[in-house]
Amino acid sequence: MKIIAGIKFNVLDKIYNFDQKGIILNKGDKVVVETEQELEIGTVVFANKKIKEEEINTEIKPILRKATSSDLEKQQSYNIKQDDALKICRELTEKHNLDMKFVAARYTFDGSKIIFYFTAESRVDFRNLVKDLTKKFQKSIRLQQVGSRDVAAKAGGCGLCGRELCCNKFLKNFESITTNMAREQQMVQRGSERISGVCGRLLCCLSYEAGLYQELKKDFPRIGDKIKTPEGIGRVVGRNLLTRQLEVKVDDKTRVTVNLDQTKK
């Protein structure tokens, strides 16, 4: 059994698992860790999670120590430089006429590398940009693509519901959201375009009740099925899973709304 902690190096990064090695940690603590390439300083997202040895399929690096005041001062000295690095990167991006949006920059703990985070709608050849950045900063350069949801999570704000964005408040991982989820929840209707979040992607909350709608759907005939109703035989043209009602076209002109328990296949 290992005791692990989840560490983030930047709000745009994913959470990485590290071996606590007996170090007492709490959420929010700053720690120095060993990665595959260099030493890094990160923030504890969760701690004291037990995991069985047989469930571990990748090497879990150790946490070396809690960050000292000297470590934090060193990190702060690099943090001060990040905005300037990001500004220069954006200027060089315009020079190369690249369709990319850079949203953050981060120096590694030892100062040997700068990581630039960007979003892009399509594949971009940024090799010449990396060459210019390497020449400018005389450091190793890495460009890391992030999703628009990650950017929204960092920026924060309010959603259509008027509440704080879920991605900023509590969501740790982004599930795959499909238009079929919106369709089953009857949010794709004429004149209704409010199914996208501030990130421009489909609302994360569409996944919250997706399982419920899948269960409710099992009792219903499909759109286009012929069924018997008190008004006669007709075809299903609409469904309301929550009210358990069907809209049925009985003839070319007549549409009726009936309760599901009033119908037969």
N, C-alpha and C positions, 0 to 999 in steps of 0.2 A: 504494500500500500504506500502510495506517495501522497504527500501534501503539496498541493500546487496553488499558485496565485496567478491571476490574470493581469497582465501588464499591457498598458498602452503607451506608445512613445509620442503620439500625436492624436488629437481628437479625430483626425481623418483616417487613422490607422485602424486595423482590426485588433482584436484582443489576442495576445499571445500568452500561452501557458509557460510558466517557469516553476522549477522545483524550489520550494521555500527553504529547504535545507535547515529546518529548525528555527528559522528567523520568525519572530513574532511580528505580524503585520496587521494593519488595519486598512480599510478602504481609504484611498486618498494619500497614502504614504508614498514618498518618493524613494526609489530603489535603484541601485546600480546592478546591471545584469550583463551577462556575457552572451552575445549572439554569435551566429556563425562567422561574422565578419569583423566585429569590433565590440568594444564596451559601449553600452548605452545607458542612459538614465530614463526611467519611465515612471508612470503613475499606477498604483495598485487599484484595479477596478473591482476585484474580489480576492479574497484570501481564504486559506484554511479549507480548501476543497479537497476531499479525499477521492482518490482515483486508484483503481486496481491496476497492478502492474500489467496484467494481460490485456487491459483496455488501451494501453499506450502503444501506438503504432509508429510514433516518430520520437526522435531524441528530444528530451526535455532538458534544456540548459538550466544551470543553477542561477539563483539570485545570489550575488556576491555579498551585498551588504545594504543596509539602509543608507540613503544618501546623507552625507555629512554636510555641514554648513559650507565647507570648502567646495564640495561637489556642486551644491546649489549655486554658489557664486560663479563657478566656472560655467555652468549651464546658462545662467543669466547673462553672462558676458556674450555668449553666442546668440541668445534670444534677441539681444539688442540689435544684432546685425541682420536678423532674418528679414525685416521689412525692406531694408535696402537691397538685399539679395533678390527678393521677390520683384522689386521695382525694375532692377536691371534685367532680370529674366523676361519680364513682360516687354520691355523695350526691344530686346533681342528677338523675341517672338514676332513682334510687329515687323522688324527688319527682314525677317525670313518669310513674312506673310503666311504664317502658319495658323490654321483654324483650331486653336487650342486656347483654353482659358486657365491661367495659373491662379490658384486660390490660396496657396500657402507654401512656405519654405521652412526647412528645419536643418540645423546643423547637428551632426552626430556628437555624442558626448566628448569624443577625443578631438573634434574639430577637423577631422581629415576628410569629411564628406558632407556635401549638401544635398538634401533630398527636396525636390520640387514636386508639388502635388498639382495635378491638372485634370480638367474635364475636357472631353472631345466627343463629338457626335460620330466621327468616323475615324478610320485608321490614318495616322499622321506619320510622315517620315521626318523625324526630328534629329537625325544624326548630325547635321551641320550645326543645329542649335546646341547640342551637347558639346561639340568641339569648341564653339565660341565660349560657352559657359566654363568649360575646363580651362581654357586659355585665360579667361578673365579672372577667375577665382584661384587658379592654381591648386585645385582640389578635385577629388573624385566627385563626379556628378551622377545623380540618379534621378530619373523622371518617373514618377509613380502616378498612374491614372487612378482616379477615384470617381465614384458615381455622383450624380446630382443629388441623390438622397443623402449621401455623406456630407455634402456641402451644406444642405439645408439643416442637417443635424448639428453641424458646427455653428451655423449662424443663428439658429433658433427662430422664434416667432410664434405666430398663432395660425391655427388651421381654419378651415371653413366652419368648424364647429365652435370657434371662438376660444378654444382652449390652447394651451401650450402644445407645440408640436410633439407628437409621440416620439419621434426619432430623437428629439433633443432631451426629452424628459426621462424615458425609460427603455426604449427599444435598443437592444444590443445587436441584433442581427436582422437583416432585411429579407423577408420572405419573397418568393416570386408571386407577383400580383398579375392576374390576367383579366382581360375584358370580359371573359366568361363569368367571373365572379360578380362583376358589375351588372351583367345581363341577368343573372339568376336573382340578384337582389333588386331587380327592376329599377336600376339607376340609369340605364341607358334608354332614355325615352326621348321623344321629340321635344326639342327645346332644352333638354337637360345636358349640360356640359360640365357640371360640377362634380366630376369624378377624378380630377387631377389635383394633386397637392401643390404647395408652393414650389416644389422642386421640378414641377412639370411632368412628373410621373404619376401613375395611378395611385390613388389613396391607399396608404398602408392599412388603414382600418377596414378596407374591403375584405381582408383576410380574417378579421376577428370573428365574423359570423358565417364564414363560408361553409364550415362544417355543419352548422345548423341548417342552412338552406339545402345542403346536399341531402340531409336526412328527411327534411320536409318534402323534397321533390320526389322521393320514392313512392309516396302515396298518390301522386298525380299522374294523369295521362299526359302524353307528350303533345306539344303543339302540332296540330294537324290530325290528331286521332279522332275517329268517329266515336261518339258516346250518345247514350240515351239520357234525355232530360225530361222534366215535366212538360216542357214546351215542344217536345219532339226530338228526333234524331238530328244531330248537328256535328260540326267539326270544332275542335278546340282552337281558339285564336288568341287566347290570353289566359294567364294564370296569376293569381295572387296567393303566394305560398303562405303568407302570414295570416290572412283572413280566411284561407282555405276556400277560395272562390275561383270559379272558372268563367271566362267569357266565351260563349259558344255562338257560332253562326249557324242558325237553324235553317235558313234559306238564304237566297241571294241578298235580301234586304234586312232581315231580322237578326239582331244580335241580342242575346239575353245573358244575364249574369246569374249564375246558380251556385249554390253551395256544393262542395265536393260530395257530401254524403247524399245529395239528391240525384246523383248521376250513376250510370252503369256503363261499363264498356260494351 
